[in-house]
Amino acid sequence: MALSGGTGWALTPPVLNVDAFGAVARVFIRACAAFNQQDLPTLGDLLADDAVLYRVNSGTPILRKADILAYLATKFSTDRPICAPVTTELHPPSLPTTARGTALWGSGTDSTIMFQIRYEIHFQPRDPYLITSLWARPG
């Protein structure tokens, strides 16, 4: 929301930036597909160099793209994690820099173990809208 001045004040709703909205949505979709395909090179292309990943169960942060990719390489070889978004919201609508929602989380090595997570992904607020942080927790 923005305030406009003059003789009085009025709230004006933010204007949807369609190009930014589409770009963030495309990065989100590519990241989900790359994660589920265990495609580390594509994930690396979508992460900012100073990105932070918070581990799902502990919340422990992993700092920097190189360390995130090393961590994911190990997780992919052992657990083969899968994340299937159920709901997704982009915030704020004027320049979306956050995607949040719920997803099903599980292991590709044991498809009977699936649980719901809440997630939030932050993007840098300018093109190319790289991912700057990823957070999720059960629930």
Buried (B, 14 or more C-beta within 10 A) or exposed (E): EEEEEEEEEEEEEEEEBEEBBEBBBEBBEBBBEBBBEBBBEBBBBBBBEEBBBBBBEEEEEBEBBEBBBEEBEEBBEEBBBBBEBEEBEBBEBBBBBBBBBBBEBBBEEEEEEEEEBBBBBBBBEEEEBBBBBBBBBEE
